[in-house]
Amino acid sequence: MIVLDTNALVFWTLDRDKLTHAAMTAIEEEERLKRVEGLRILPVDDRTWLRNVELDWSHRDPADRTIVATAMLDSSPLVTSDATIRSFYQRAIW
């Protein structure tokens, strides 16, 4: 599984030329390995929300924190153009 930040999802859906080569490769690899035919939206459950509030990160945007928490809980790569997220989460791809 990989996690897509909102910007990566929008670019992948509407304008793939805006994705970097590394981002596109990560998305394509995941599709190939899992034979993804669509998109799965995960709910924010209590486990994810608790990880969100426990993050040792001063970033206050709850959506960004939730996206990072989701990736961390599953030890998944996170595709994002957001430099703030990339500087915090080591497995971020862009």
N, C-alpha and C positions, 0 to 999 in steps of 0.2 A: 504494500500500500504506500502511496505517496499522498501528501497533503498539498492542496493548492490554495495559496492565498487568493483573496478575491481578485486581485489584479491579474494573477496568472490564469485564473478561470475565465475572466472576461477576455483576455488576449487569446487564449486557446479557443474560445468559442467564436469570437468575432474578428480577430485580426492576428493570425498566427505569426505574421512577419514581425510583430513586436516582441515575440519571445526570443530570448537568446538561444544560441545553439545548444548550450548545456540544459536549459529549461525544456526545450522541445525534445531533446534526447531523453531526458528523465521521464517526461510524460509518455512519449512513444514506447519506451522500454516497459513501463508499467502496463500500458495497453497490451503490448505483445505478450508479456509474461502472464498477465491475469485474464487476457482476452476480454478486456473491458469493452462493452458495447454502449455503455451509458455512464451516467454520473450517479454516484451515490452520495446523498447528503446525510451526514451523521448528525444525530441530535446531540445537543449539549446536555449530557447527563450529569448527575451529581459528582461522579468521579472526575469528569473533565473540569467542571466548575471549581471543585476544590483544588485541583492542580493549578488552575488559573490563578486563584487568589494566593496560592503558596509560592508562586514564582518569585525568585529573588531578582526582580527586574523592575526598575522604576517606571517603565512604560505604562501609561495609564489607560490606553485604548482597550476596552474590554473585548472587542472583536479580535484585535491582534493577539491579545493575551490568550484568548480561547483557541485561536488557530495554532499558536505555538504549543499550548498545553496539549491539544489533540495530537500534534506530531510527536511531542515528547512521550506521551503515554504509550504510543505504539512504536516508539523508536523509529519513526518514519522520516524520510527526507521531506522537506518543505520547500516547494517551489514558490519563490516570491521575488519581486523586484524591490521590495522595501529594504533599504539599507539598514534601518534600525533593527528590524527582525533578523537580518543576516548577520549583524554584528553580535547578536545575543545567542542565536541558535546555530550551533556548529554544523548541523546537517542541512542547512539551507542551501538551495541551488539557485543560481541565476547566471 
